Amino acid sequence: MVNRWILKIRSKIWFVPVIYGVISFILSIIIISIDTFLAEEIKIYIPQVLLTDFDLAQTILSSLAAAIITMMTIAFSTMMVVLSTYSSQYSPRTLQDFLNKKITLRILGVFLGTFIYLIMSLLFLKEDLENSFVLSALVGVIASIFSVAFFIFFIHHVATFMQVNKLINNISNESIYLINELDNRVINDERIRYEPLYMIENPDLSIQVLAPETGYIQLVDTSEIINLAKDLDISIEMERKIGEFVIKGNQILTAYSNKSLEDVKIITENITIGNYRSMFQDIEFGIQKIVDVALKALSPGINDPNTAILCIKKLSVILSQISMSQIHTMYYHDNKDVLRLTMKYSDFDELLYLSYYQIIYYGNGDQSILTEILESLCILVESNIKIKLKVWDFAKYVINSFKKDSLEDLDKKYINLKIEKLARLTEQNKSKLILK
């Protein structure tokens, strides 16, 4: 249940800035209360040179509010430029990588919080303080200095994050982190087995449970579902994988039971379905985003094969991590070793195909793309020799799909070097793939 709330919060861009705004609102009330009721006492603890009178405080706060709103305008305009660049040159699916970054949200929160403090301080700055020294201007100046520092950092953040290399590295690192997290869960979770042990006794009923809404499967709360399955004495098999698109009314899971059940729709309350894919549990989505960046780079309008090559390198790193992980179909059992939940994940063969087939199609005829894919396949075999036959079979598909008519002898020579290297690593006969 906690994970579902985290997923919902992460999807709301406004959440963090609103938190900063609420804190600033509370701070403004506290400072004005101090100015109103403790004006004489604060002189003892704060040097008078740091305090201001009513007129000066009003001037400072109004000037700073105008300056902060100007910085906010520039910051939001810059964000629009970044989002436009991401959408047109990289992929619309990469917008979340910038918007949901903690740095981006915190910077917007600081701007919003400072502006709210300044405006609220001006609102509560009453004329009965005209003959007193007030603290609100000092706090406003300090907050504005922090805002200027964050503004400079924001410019640096945007300039760094707009680099395609940075974007690809971030997606790759996030994907690897998710793979390691799921892999550690498989290894450390005593409920998971690599094959089912004991089914429930005499499962006479097979109940189809339908999707309650249309969208992508974003999250499956396995702990809650296992507890529910144990209480109902049923076994649940997920028919759809995380990241799949489902239509309302389509089958999403099957419940096996030895008795009639009144309502099994309660199970779907622990499955989050949304309008977009999320990398909260979806490994394939990270691969798709990198592939999208590669396809954009290969398009005639951009024509940047070196970016596509970098994407292929990162895909090989992700696939290498997947090949060494224990992530596959998982069988969750209760404390009596009774099978309660079967979760399906894409296997290595499917992910290998999904990673490269579009790049092969749109990069067909570009020998640099072919040689880089072959090199990435070599990296996969070097990292995990157990997948050598799968990689060799996929290499056949890559070579057979490539247009060889436009290749010159020097191109073929370089490609053949990669094929020979792959054949040596996989211990296969190179003559079947060598270009002539």
C-alpha positions, 0 to 999 in steps of 0.5 A: 500500500505504501508503494502505491502512495509513493507512485501516486506522489511521484506522478504529481509534479505539483506535490513537492512545490506545494509542500515548500509553499505550505512551509513558507506560509507557516514560516511567514505567520511565525515571523509576523507573529514574532514581529507583532508580539515579540518586537522588543524581545527580539532586539536582545537576541538579534543585532539591531543593524539586521532589523528594519523599520516598517517602511524599509521592510515594506520596500524590501519585501515588495522589491524582492517579490518582484525579483523572485517572480521574474526568476520564476518566469525565467525558470518556467520558460527554461523548463518549457524549452527543455521539455520541447527539446526532450519531446522533439529530439529525444522522446516524449517518454523522457519528459518524466526523467526531467520533471520528476527529478528531485532537483527540479522539483526542489528548485521550483519549490524554493522559488514558490516558497520564497515568493509565498513568504514575501507576499504573505509577509507584505499582507500581514505587515500592518501599520501598527508596526510602523514604530517598531523594528521588524524581522520579516525583511531579514528573513525575506533577504535570506530566503531570496539569497537562497533563491538566487543560489538555487537559480544559478544551480538550476541553470547549471542543472538544465545545461547538464541535463539537456545533454543527451549523454546525461539523459541516456546515462540517467535512464540506464542507471535507473534501469540497472537500479531497478533490476538490482532491486528486483533481483535482491528481492528474489534472492532475499524473499523466502516466499519466492520459489523458482517453481511451484511447490504445492497448489491449494487442495482440489482447485475446482474453480478457475475464476477470471478477474477482469481489469477494472479500468483501461491503462498500463499496469504500473504496480502490483502489491505482491505482499497484499495480494499474497495475504489476501490469497491466503485469507481466501485460500486461493492461488492467483496467477497474473495473466499480464505483466507489469507495463502491459496495456489492458482494456477495462473488462479484459482478463488480468488474472486468474484465481484458482479456488476449491470453493465458490467465492462471492467477490474476487474483484477485491484483488484488483485493488492491489494492482495500480493501473494508470494512463502511462508507464512508470519505471517503479517496477517496469524494467521494459520501460527503461529499455523502451526509452533508450530505444526511443532516443536511438530511433530519434537519433537515426531519423533523417531530421536529426541524423545522429548515429553516434547517439544511437551507438551510445544507446546500443552500448547502454542497452548492452549494459542493461541486458548484461545485468538482466542476463545475470539476474534471477528475474523471471516468472516468480512463484510466491508461497505462504509460510506453509509452502502453498502457492499463492501468486504467480508473477510473470516477467519478460525473459532474456530472449524477449528483452534482447529482441525488444532492445534491438529489433527497431534499431535494426530496422531503422538503422538498416544500411548503416554499417556503424549500427550493425558493427555496434550491435555485434560488439554489444552482443560480444559484451553480453557473452563476455559478461555471461557465457551461459547465454552464448547460444541465445546471443549467437542465434540473435546474431544470425537474425541481425545479419540476415536482416541487414541490407548488405548490397550497399556495403563496400569491401572495407565495410565487410572486412570490419563487420567480419572482424566483429563476427569472428570475435562473436563466433570465437566467444560463442564457440560457433562456426563463423563461416555461417555469418561471414559476409562475402 
